[in-house]
Amino acid sequence: MTTSWFVEDTEYPPTHATFEPLVNGERTFGALYDDILAATQSIDIVCWGFQPSMYFKRDNADSLCIGELLLQKAGEGVKVRILCWSDGLRIAA
C-alpha cells in the first residue's frame, strides 16, 4: 500500500486540475501567449534562452512580440519574473 498523495485533515481540500502537455510548435506558443495575455497576478518564465523580439503568434497582425507583451502586463500591475540560463543579448548585465 502506498502513502496518500494528498495531505489529510487540511483546511484546503484537494482540487481537480487538468494537464495538457504541449511541446514546441504553433499550438504551444499560441497557448502560452493567450495565458500570458490573461494573467492577472503573476507571470513566471523559466527558460534556457530568452529572445524578447520573438513573436508567439505569427499569423496575427494584432499580436505583440513576447517582450512587448510582458512589458504591457507589467504596466497593468502583473508581477513578471524571468529566470534565464543564457542571456545572449546581455539584457541582465
Secondary structure by P-SEA (a helix, b strand, c coil): ccccccccccccccccbbbbbbcccaaaaaaaaaaaaacccbbbbbcccccccccccccccccccaaaaaaaaaaaccbbbbbcccccccccc
